[in-house]
Amino acid sequence: MHIPAIGLGTFRLKDQQVIDSVTTGLELGYRHIDTAQIYGNEAEVGKAIADSGVARDSLFVTTKIWTENLGRDKLIPSLKESLSKLRMDQVDLTLIHWPAPGDALPVSAYMEALAEAKAQGLTRAIGVSNFTIAHLRQAIDAVGAAEIATQQIEIHPFLQNRKLADFTRSQGIHVTAYMPLAYGKVMQDAELQRIAQAHGVSPAQVSLAWLLQQGFAIIPSSTKRSNLESNLRAADVALSDADMQAIAALDRNERLANPDFAPRWD
Ligand SMILES: NC(=O)c1ccc[n+]([C@@H]2O[C@H](COP(=O)([O-])OP(=O)(O)OC[C@H]3O[C@@H](n4cnc5c(N)ncnc54)[C@H](OP(=O)(O)O)[C@@H]3O)[C@@H](O)[C@H]2O)c1
């Protein structure tokens, strides 16, 4: 399973705004779109994709199962509903969005239900998001590491999440970095501004290039054509070892996605 390194995030984007972002993204060359049941925008994402004329088999579409749908009786029906909204027979990747709040359900139960969704052809691949090391160990025990196509976690210069990213990769599992721009905060950082200026690019491109050079997939979001375009061009930025080290020093454990049902982080 090849996950395109640069995807388009859609969190917070609703109605016409998400239609415009996905339409423009597809025009510019994005071929990987990241949505989720809880974003409330799967129908609009599906419409934008259908209207774009881009062939389904050249696209990589991810959705995520919301916490309320983790039960064995709910997971597959909820994914079928997502597919109907997205106007697709199959998504490329389905993630468990968060471990069950308070671990009210065992990891093995929802990972097995997700594997069953794959066996039924509803999704080409399966994966996880916001799993701690302990959750990931249980997921591996349930379905095997080879079945887990990616773990999607928050990573940006201010939350580098090294322990979790390193453990995930030590199991042979690919990592996708979400909120790769720290929701725009990277633009204000003096060190990222300095590196950006030296390369004639923006701090956003520096943050994305830093993630790409470590082998992570990235899914930045934007409502602006110019930002969508420049984020895609981050793949052309070549940071030096010194740049990479300077950015590594910016880690300050600043977590942005931390809802009250989040697990106990590593
Ligand atoms: N699995 C999970 O639990 C989880 C959690 C959070 C997010 N995600 C996924 O990750 C995606 C990305 O995270 P995110 O959308 O929260 O944050 P993000 O991509 O880090 O940042 C988006 C923000 O940065 C701004 N921006 C984008 N490109 C820019 C550029 N080139 N220059 C300056 N500003 C720029 C955007 O504003 P403009 O619109 O003005 O460009 C927007 O305010 C989400 O959309 C979602 O798909 C997953």
The ligand as an SDF file (V2000), in Angstrom:
LIG
                    3D

 48 52  0  0  0  0  0  0  0  0999 V2000
   -6.3760   12.1900   13.2470 N   0  0  0  0  0  0  0  0  0  0  0  0
   -6.6860   13.2570   13.9510 C   0  0  0  0  0  0  0  0  0  0  0  0
   -7.1250   13.1690   15.1080 O   0  0  0  0  0  0  0  0  0  0  0  0
   -6.4870   14.6130   13.3500 C   0  0  0  0  0  0  0  0  0  0  0  0
   -6.4840   15.7530   14.1820 C   0  0  0  0  0  0  0  0  0  0  0  0
   -6.2740   16.9970   13.6070 C   0  0  0  0  0  0  0  0  0  0  0  0
   -6.0760   17.1060   12.2400 C   0  0  0  0  0  0  0  0  0  0  0  0
   -6.1160   15.9770   11.4350 N   0  0  0  0  0  0  0  0  0  0  0  0
   -5.9350   16.0790    9.9630 C   0  0  0  0  0  0  0  0  0  0  0  0
   -4.7910   16.8580    9.6930 O   0  0  0  0  0  0  0  0  0  0  0  0
   -5.1480   17.9220    8.8300 C   0  0  0  0  0  0  0  0  0  0  0  0
   -4.2480   19.1090    9.0730 C   0  0  0  0  0  0  0  0  0  0  0  0
   -4.4230   19.6590   10.3590 O   0  0  0  0  0  0  0  0  0  0  0  0
   -5.1210   21.0880   10.5880 P   0  0  0  0  0  0  0  0  0  0  0  0
   -5.9470   21.3820    9.4040 O   0  0  0  0  0  0  0  0  0  0  0  0
   -5.7530   21.0700   11.9200 O   0  0  0  0  0  0  0  0  0  0  0  0
   -3.8870   22.0800   10.7170 O   0  0  0  0  0  0  0  0  0  0  0  0
   -2.6200   22.4440    9.7940 P   0  0  0  0  0  0  0  0  0  0  0  0
   -2.7070   21.7970    8.4650 O   0  0  0  0  0  0  0  0  0  0  0  0
   -1.4050   22.2760   10.6280 O   0  0  0  0  0  0  0  0  0  0  0  0
   -2.8270   24.0220    9.6400 O   0  0  0  0  0  0  0  0  0  0  0  0
   -3.8930   24.5720    8.9120 C   0  0  0  0  0  0  0  0  0  0  0  0
   -3.8390   26.0770    9.1420 C   0  0  0  0  0  0  0  0  0  0  0  0
   -2.6260   26.5980    8.5740 O   0  0  0  0  0  0  0  0  0  0  0  0
   -2.9390   27.6140    7.6240 C   0  0  0  0  0  0  0  0  0  0  0  0
   -2.0550   27.3900    6.4710 N   0  0  0  0  0  0  0  0  0  0  0  0
   -2.0830   26.3450    5.6070 C   0  0  0  0  0  0  0  0  0  0  0  0
   -1.0950   26.4730    4.6850 N   0  0  0  0  0  0  0  0  0  0  0  0
   -0.4460   27.6180    4.9670 C   0  0  0  0  0  0  0  0  0  0  0  0
    0.6490   28.2640    4.3730 C   0  0  0  0  0  0  0  0  0  0  0  0
    1.2680   27.7620    3.3000 N   0  0  0  0  0  0  0  0  0  0  0  0
    1.0490   29.4450    4.9090 N   0  0  0  0  0  0  0  0  0  0  0  0
    0.4210   29.9610    6.0020 C   0  0  0  0  0  0  0  0  0  0  0  0
   -0.6150   29.3770    6.6260 N   0  0  0  0  0  0  0  0  0  0  0  0
   -1.0490   28.2010    6.1110 C   0  0  0  0  0  0  0  0  0  0  0  0
   -4.3890   27.4340    7.2570 C   0  0  0  0  0  0  0  0  0  0  0  0
   -4.9630   28.6830    6.9960 O   0  0  0  0  0  0  0  0  0  0  0  0
   -5.5080   29.0790    5.5270 P   0  0  0  0  0  0  0  0  0  0  0  0
   -6.7850   28.3230    5.3480 O   0  0  0  0  0  0  0  0  0  0  0  0
   -5.6800   30.5590    5.6620 O   0  0  0  0  0  0  0  0  0  0  0  0
   -4.4590   28.6990    4.5250 O   0  0  0  0  0  0  0  0  0  0  0  0
   -4.9790   26.8280    8.5310 C   0  0  0  0  0  0  0  0  0  0  0  0
   -5.3410   27.8460    9.4360 O   0  0  0  0  0  0  0  0  0  0  0  0
   -6.6130   18.1700    9.1760 C   0  0  0  0  0  0  0  0  0  0  0  0
   -7.2530   18.9760    8.2040 O   0  0  0  0  0  0  0  0  0  0  0  0
   -7.1220   16.7780    9.2810 C   0  0  0  0  0  0  0  0  0  0  0  0
   -7.3710   16.2410    7.9920 O   0  0  0  0  0  0  0  0  0  0  0  0
   -6.2930   14.7400   11.9880 C   0  0  0  0  0  0  0  0  0  0  0  0
  1  2  1  0
  2  3  2  0
  2  4  1  0
  4  5  1  0
  4 48  2  0
  5  6  2  0
  6  7  1  0
  7  8  2  0
  8  9  1  0
  8 48  1  0
  9 10  1  0
  9 46  1  0
 10 11  1  0
 11 12  1  0
 11 44  1  0
 12 13  1  0
 13 14  1  0
 14 15  2  0
 14 16  1  0
 14 17  1  0
 17 18  1  0
 18 19  2  0
 18 20  1  0
 18 21  1  0
 21 22  1  0
 22 23  1  0
 23 24  1  0
 23 42  1  0
 24 25  1  0
 25 26  1  0
 25 36  1  0
 26 27  1  0
 26 35  1  0
 27 28  2  0
 28 29  1  0
 29 30  1  0
 29 35  2  0
 30 31  1  0
 30 32  2  0
 32 33  1  0
 33 34  2  0
 34 35  1  0
 36 37  1  0
 36 42  1  0
 37 38  1  0
 38 39  2  0
 38 40  1  0
 38 41  1  0
 42 43  1  0
 44 45  1  0
 44 46  1  0
 46 47  1  0
M  CHG  2   8   1  16  -1
M  END
$$$$
